[in-house]
Amino acid sequence: MQPAKLKADDFSHYPPEARALAVRHLALIQQLPLAFAALLMREVQQYDWRFPAERRVLDDQFSYLDSLSSSDRESLLRGFAGVQLPEKVMRIDWVRQPQDFLNALTACLWSTHQIDGFRQTAEAYTQAWRKARPEPQPAMPRLSIVVLGTGLYKEDYALFRKLRPEGMYFPKVTPGQGWQAIVAAAQKRASAHPEPYRHWYVEGATADPALASTFTSTSYDGMSGARQALLTRVQKIIASGDGGPEKLRTAMAMITPEQLGMQVNGQNEALRRFEADVLTEGSGTQIFSTTFVQWTAREALRRAQPYTLVLRYAPRQRKLPMNVMLSGDSQQAGPDAAGSLMDADIGAFYTWLNQQRLTGAGESSLLAWSEEHQQAVAVGPALPRGTVAASEATVQQMLAMLTS
């Protein structure tokens, strides 16, 4: 079906807010090229459980497209309209199943050598609408705190080598009350700007209730039931011998939080679906706690654009043969202290890179601290880059340097 033939009833199966959004912009959607309309419908269909930052992106795009004249909109989207699609792709119900359509579209673009032109058109469109609707600046400077927790240790390991050039390295941190200082500073920030999904806490073991109760929070241990349920499904698909990696990927993309045993209600659906995405889309998030923390941080920054992000890494299991790891039997694997430390170290650097992709990057800060090694690095506009602290400091003092 071409977009021009769409009717309001075609969105009857969408969740309430998504349906209202589609119907409100029906006249616009009817004028869009098929490939572009399907891309847009994939986002619209999930509108009800998207974070506020993601909703704003979609609202801004509709606002921008509505503001264009018909000729300007046609010119901007001409590359999408020129995509040549076979009949079997055209027959897919892109309104009800936009992801199925997009999977087939992607395969078609690659096989027919249209992918480069499509990508150029998509990039030009993104640049145009983002120029017209710039991302707003954060209400407060962003701060990420990365804790390399107890049990992460490697003798003679040079910590934070990639982060040291970005800020001030503290070779000796005063032990004691470091985590308590982090909790207090994070809670103060959340109280100052208590917007939904703007303050996150990601834990690699069991979450601390003192922070989990006031932050958007998820933890590796808290997801144990969902992780095991997913691994059981993966094992069944592999054991069936029916299909390969593509079938597995497709099956995982269709899994809902409820199928993983998560308790979902109107208050937590956005977070539960986010957690399900972390498990079904992230490679290794189901098995390694360090991967879970790093990937969750990446996705939280990309999708929710938080003001405050607290990460605490815990020891992950040792690597074992894949069939053993997929079984979910972690009793066979002891903790890997050195490997966990190296994972968390590079994870802290990735968090800094991902935070720098957001608006307000010039005012953003990061503190990475190793509890076992009692070393840290602080990165922020108030601290000179590539320097070494001349004296010992507490975690509280380092936070004050970044937030004062």
Stockholm file with secondary structure:
# STOCKHOLM 1.0

chainA/1-404         MQPAKLKADDFSHYPPEARALAVRHLALIQQLPLAFAALLMREVQQYDWRFPAERRVLDDQFSYLDSLSSSDRESLLRGFAGVQLPEKVMRIDWVRQPQDFLNALTACLWSTHQIDGFRQTAEAYTQAWRKARPEPQPAMPRLSIVVLGTGLYKEDYALFRKLRPEGMYFPKVTPGQGWQAIVAAAQKRASAHPEPYRHWYVEGATADPALASTFTSTSYDGMSGARQALLTRVQKIIASGDGGPEKLRTAMAMITPEQLGMQVNGQNEALRRFEADVLTEGSGTQIFSTTFVQWTAREALRRAQPYTLVLRYAPRQRKLPMNVMLSGDSQQAGPDAAGSLMDADIGAFYTWLNQQRLTGAGESSLLAWSEEHQQAVAVGPALPRGTVAASEATVQQMLAMLTS
#=GR chainA/1-404 SS CCGGGCCGGGGTTSCHHHHHHHHHTHHHHTTSCHHHHHHHHHHHHTGGGSCHHHHHHHHHHHHHHHHSCHHHHHHHTHHHHTCCCCHHHHTSCTTTCHHHHHHHHHHHHHHTTCHHHHHHHHHHHHHHHHHHSCCCCCSSCCEEEEEECTTCCCTTCCTTTTTGGGSEEESCBCCSSHHHHHHHHHHHHHHHSCCTTSEEEEESSSCCHHHHTTSEEEETGGGHHHHHHHHHHHHHHHHHTSSCHHHHHHHHHTCCTGGGTCCCCTTTHHHHHHHHHHHHHSTTTTTCHHHHHHHHHHHHHHHTCCSEEEEEECCCBCCCCHHHHHHTCGGGCCBCHHHHHHHHHHHHHHHHHHHHTSTTGGGCEEEEEETTTTEEEEESTTSCTTEECSSCBCHHHHHHHHHC
#=GC SS_cons         CCGGGCCGGGGTTSCHHHHHHHHHTHHHHTTSCHHHHHHHHHHHHTGGGSCHHHHHHHHHHHHHHHHSCHHHHHHHTHHHHTCCCCHHHHTSCTTTCHHHHHHHHHHHHHHTTCHHHHHHHHHHHHHHHHHHSCCCCCSSCCEEEEEECTTCCCTTCCTTTTTGGGSEEESCBCCSSHHHHHHHHHHHHHHHSCCTTSEEEEESSSCCHHHHTTSEEEETGGGHHHHHHHHHHHHHHHHHTSSCHHHHHHHHHTCCTGGGTCCCCTTTHHHHHHHHHHHHHSTTTTTCHHHHHHHHHHHHHHHTCCSEEEEEECCCBCCCCHHHHHHTCGGGCCBCHHHHHHHHHHHHHHHHHHHHTSTTGGGCEEEEEETTTTEEEEESTTSCTTEECSSCBCHHHHHHHHHC
//
